Amino acid sequence: MQRRLYRSQSDRVISGVCGGLAKYFDIDPVLIRVITVLIILATGIVPGLIAYIVLAIVVPLETSKATETKEAVRENVEEFKATATELGRDLKETFEGGPAQTEEARRHRRHVILGLILLALGVLFLLGTFNIWSWLHWAKLWPLILVIIGVIILLRARRR
């Protein structure tokens, strides 16, 4: 019986590529994930991410019925489209909220927004350590980010 490479349906963090590779090579998926992150960082982020995205598009899902690569790619693109649509809907609900929200829902919304801000800042500063934007002066950027966050908080408090 010939082994085939699939994206894992059950052992997935992003798209199941690392879980599928781990099954294929019969090794720990955490090891594959660590190696993937190291490869992405070692290649200057963009080439490694492109390779990961290509694998996520080309390698069929474990439960796929596709017999040809073209069909698998079509299925994968449809899956990513559905995931992106769901994520967009969740973000829209989070940011729009509504007047009838409970206190717990408002607290959850604030935590999500704070988490997204911290995630974006972390990505910006991480990319800065790799000198991707050498023209950007980080020492001048982070105070500006804090000022923008402060202005947003004050404007939101003013509306209440």
Secondary structure as UniProt FT lines:
FT   HELIX           17..25
FT   HELIX           29..42
FT   TURN            43..44
FT   HELIX           46..58
FT   TURN            62..63
FT   HELIX           69..96
FT   TURN            99..100
FT   HELIX           103..129
FT   TURN            130..135
FT   HELIX           138..159
//
